[in-house]
Amino acid sequence: MSEYIHKTHNGTVLLYHLVFPAKYRRAVFDDRVDEVLKEVCLEISERYQLKFLEIVTDKDHVHFVVQSVPTYSVTRMVSILKSITAREIFRRCPHVKKTLWGGEF
């Protein structure tokens, strides 16, 4: 399923299963938002040494299976994912911001 990430002195396999529901459990993940989410995750993986093994969306939440390096804590990784994906989805899909009332994802 996953491979070791090799650095200078170590090899690691850190896998995280993260579930992010939308605010108020609103059904905001349509085909366009799903496409944008996957594009943004590819950009994040290039920049932050994260490998997305699975990205699965339902109508009101998204599941990530992420492989990471030990330099990022779980809280740092979650804050990176939530902030960048929310900002880009709001920018590329403005209808989502209207659906979520105050514009918080």
C-alpha positions in Angstrom: 0.0 0.0 0.0 2.7 2.5 0.9 6.4 2.7 0.6 9.1 3.9 3.0 10.1 7.5 2.7 13.9 7.5 2.9 15.9 10.4 4.3 19.6 10.6 5.1 19.6 8.4 8.2 16.1 6.8 8.4 13.2 5.3 6.5 9.7 5.9 7.8 6.1 4.8 7.1 3.8 7.2 8.9 0.2 6.8 7.8 -2.7 8.9 9.0 -6.4 8.5 8.3 -8.0 11.9 8.6 -11.7 12.7 8.4 -12.8 16.3 7.8 -16.5 17.1 7.9 -17.8 20.3 6.4 -19.2 22.9 8.8 -22.8 22.1 9.9 -22.4 18.8 7.9 -23.6 20.7 4.8 -23.5 18.8 1.6 -20.9 20.8 -0.3 -18.7 18.2 -1.9 -20.0 17.9 -5.5 -18.0 16.9 -8.6 -16.4 20.3 -9.1 -15.3 20.7 -5.5 -14.0 17.1 -5.5 -11.9 17.9 -8.6 -10.5 21.1 -7.0 -9.8 19.3 -3.8 -7.7 16.7 -5.5 -5.8 19.4 -7.5 -5.0 21.3 -4.4 -3.8 18.1 -2.6 -1.4 17.4 -5.5 0.0 20.9 -5.0 0.3 20.4 -1.2 2.1 17.0 -1.7 4.7 18.7 -3.9 5.4 21.5 -1.4 5.2 19.7 2.0 6.5 16.2 1.5 3.1 14.6 2.1 1.9 11.7 0.0 -1.9 11.3 -0.4 -2.6 7.7 -0.8 -6.4 8.1 -0.8 -8.8 11.0 -1.1 -12.5 10.0 -0.8 -15.3 12.5 -0.6 -18.9 12.0 0.5 -21.6 14.7 0.3 -20.6 16.2 3.7 -17.1 15.0 4.6 -13.8 14.0 3.1 -11.4 11.1 4.1 -7.7 11.4 3.6 -5.1 8.7 4.0 -1.8 10.6 4.1 1.8 9.4 4.4 4.1 11.9 6.1 7.6 12.5 7.2 8.3 12.7 11.0 9.3 16.4 10.8 5.6 17.4 10.8 3.4 16.9 13.8 -0.1 15.7 13.3 -1.5 19.1 14.3 0.8 20.9 11.9 -0.2 18.6 9.1 -3.9 19.0 9.8 -3.6 22.8 10.0 -1.8 22.8 6.6 -4.4 20.6 5.0 -7.4 22.5 6.4 -6.2 26.0 5.8 -4.9 25.5 2.2 -7.7 23.3 1.0 -10.4 25.6 2.4 -8.8 28.8 1.0 -8.4 27.3 -2.5 -11.9 25.8 -2.6 -13.4 29.1 -1.6 -11.3 30.9 -4.2 -12.1 28.4 -7.1 -15.7 27.5 -6.1 -17.4 30.6 -4.7 -20.8 28.8 -4.5 -19.4 26.8 -1.5 -18.8 30.0 0.5 -22.4 31.0 0.1 -23.6 27.5 1.1 -21.6 27.7 4.4 -23.2 31.0 5.5 -20.1 32.6 7.1 -17.5 31.2 4.8 -15.8 28.9 7.2 -15.1 25.4 6.0 
